[in-house]
Amino acid sequence: MRPTDAVRLVAALGAIEMALVRRDEVVGPLLAQAARAAAGTSVDAWVSEAARLVRARGFFGDAPNEAARRKAVQALCRASAQTVQAELLATAG
């Protein structure tokens, strides 16, 4: 992954985390875009799974399973961002 692509992906994942906190319905489209950007990378499976969880029904409500799903998506996004950052730092010189 080129450094510019890595930075864009990390920024997108950060925006997704903020949208999750706000329960903003833009999470789905943002995750779809991030999943395309992550395709073929070390975090491909994590971001794809996060996108799948968001597409599941009942994501933004207050039910315990919905809150758990949001937390899982948040954890997958955070782990993906940290992994991409670590890889970027490892190649930076």
N, C-alpha and C positions, 0 to 999 in steps of 0.2 A: 504494500500500500504506500502510495506517495505521501510525503508529509502533509501536503495540503489537503489530501483526501482524509487523512487521519484527523487533522484539526477540525475539518468540517463535520466528520462523524461524531467526534467528541462534543462539539457545539450542539449538534442535533440531539444527542442523547441528553445533554443538560437541559435543553428546551423541553424535551419530553418529560423529564422529571418535574420541572416546574408546572407543566400542564397537568400532570397527575395530581399534584398538590391542589391545584385550582379546580380539579375535576372538569377540565375543559375538554370538550369533545374533539378538539383538534389532535388529541393524542393518537387516534387511529391513523389519520393521514400522515402525521409526523413519523410514526413508527413504520409505516409502509415505505416511506422515503428512506428512513434509516436502514431498513432491511435491504433495500436495493443497494444502498451504499456499502453495506457490510457484506454483501454477497461475495463469497470466495475468500473471506478473511478469517482470522482466528476466532472472531466473535459472531460469525454468521449464524450459528445455531442458537446462540443466546438471544440475539436481536430478533431472529425469526420466531422463536418461541414467545417472546414478549409481544410481538405483533399478533400471533395466534391467540394469546390470552386476551388481548384487547378486543379482538373480533368476537370473542365469546359473548353470549347474551348476558345482560345484567352486570355491567362493569362499573357503572357510576353510582349505584345505589348505596344504601347503608347496611345492607345485609352482611353478615359476617363473611360469607364466601366471596362477596364482591370486594370487600375491604382486603381480604387475603389475596385476591387476584391482583388488586392494585399494588399491594406491597411486593408481590412476586415480580411484577413488571418493573417496579422501581428498582428492586435488587438486581434484576437482569440488566437493566440499563446502566446502573452504577458499576456493576462488575465489568460490563463491556467497555464503558468509558475508561475505567482504570486500566484495563488490559491494553487497550489501544494506546493510552498515554505511556504506559510502561514500554511498549514496543517502540513507540516513537522516540522515547528518551534513550533506549538502548542503541538505536541507530544514529543518534545525533552526535556522534563524534567522539 
